Amino acid sequence: MTNVNTAGTGLDLPDADEILAALRAGYRSIDEGYGFYPGFDGWLTSLGYQRRDDIPCTCPDRGYRGHLPECRFVR
């Protein structure tokens, strides 16, 4: 997936399968009593991604409708 915000920067975004797996991990985390983001963020982190607040939004619509959970997760 090419994103205009990361094109040419050498930053890698999670693909659709990785995001779906992270969503499932987030919901499992809720079931275990922790909350969504510890599971979601932990899954992407385990794949080598990290959330970077020093880069622009990586959402496909640049955050127009709000930010997605995977916003700014890059590798």
C-alpha positions as CSV (number, residue, x, y, z in Angstrom):
1,M,0.0,0.0,0.0
2,T,1.5,3.3,-1.1
3,N,0.7,6.2,1.2
4,V,1.3,9.8,0.0
5,N,2.5,10.7,3.5
6,T,5.3,8.1,3.5
7,A,6.1,7.7,-0.2
8,G,9.8,8.1,-0.8
9,T,10.7,8.2,2.9
10,G,11.7,4.5,3.2
11,L,9.1,4.0,5.9
12,D,7.0,0.8,5.7
13,L,3.3,0.7,6.7
14,P,1.5,-2.3,8.1
15,D,-0.4,-4.2,5.4
16,A,-4.1,-5.2,5.6
17,D,-3.4,-8.7,7.0
18,E,-1.1,-7.3,9.7
19,I,-3.7,-4.7,10.7
20,L,-6.5,-7.3,10.8
21,A,-4.3,-9.5,13.1
22,A,-3.6,-6.5,15.3
23,L,-7.3,-5.7,15.5
24,R,-8.0,-9.3,16.6
25,A,-5.2,-9.0,19.2
26,G,-6.8,-5.8,20.4
27,Y,-10.2,-7.4,20.9
28,R,-8.6,-10.5,22.6
29,S,-6.9,-8.0,25.0
30,I,-10.3,-6.5,25.9
31,D,-11.6,-10.0,26.6
32,E,-8.6,-10.5,28.9
33,G,-9.4,-7.3,30.8
34,Y,-6.7,-5.0,29.5
35,G,-8.2,-2.8,26.9
36,F,-7.9,-2.6,23.1
37,Y,-4.7,-0.6,22.6
38,P,-2.3,-2.8,24.7
39,G,-3.1,-5.7,22.4
40,F,-3.3,-3.8,19.2
41,D,-0.1,-1.8,19.8
42,G,1.7,-4.8,21.2
43,W,0.9,-6.9,18.1
44,L,2.3,-4.3,15.7
45,T,5.3,-3.7,17.9
46,S,6.0,-7.4,17.9
47,L,6.1,-7.3,14.1
48,G,8.8,-4.5,14.2
49,Y,6.6,-1.5,13.8
50,Q,6.7,1.5,16.1
51,R,4.4,4.4,16.6
52,R,6.2,7.6,15.6
53,D,4.6,10.9,16.6
54,D,7.3,12.9,14.8
55,I,5.9,12.0,11.3
56,P,2.7,13.2,9.6
57,C,-0.5,11.2,9.8
58,T,-0.3,7.9,7.8
59,C,-4.1,7.4,7.5
60,P,-5.3,7.0,3.8
61,D,-7.5,10.1,4.2
62,R,-4.9,12.1,6.2
63,G,-7.1,11.9,9.3
64,Y,-10.1,13.7,7.7
65,R,-12.6,11.4,9.4
66,G,-10.4,10.7,12.5
67,H,-7.3,8.7,12.9
68,L,-7.1,5.0,12.5
69,P,-5.5,2.8,15.3
70,E,-2.6,2.1,13.0
71,C,-1.9,5.8,12.3
72,R,1.8,6.6,12.5
73,F,2.9,2.9,13.0
74,V,5.9,2.5,10.7
75,R,8.9,0.2,10.3
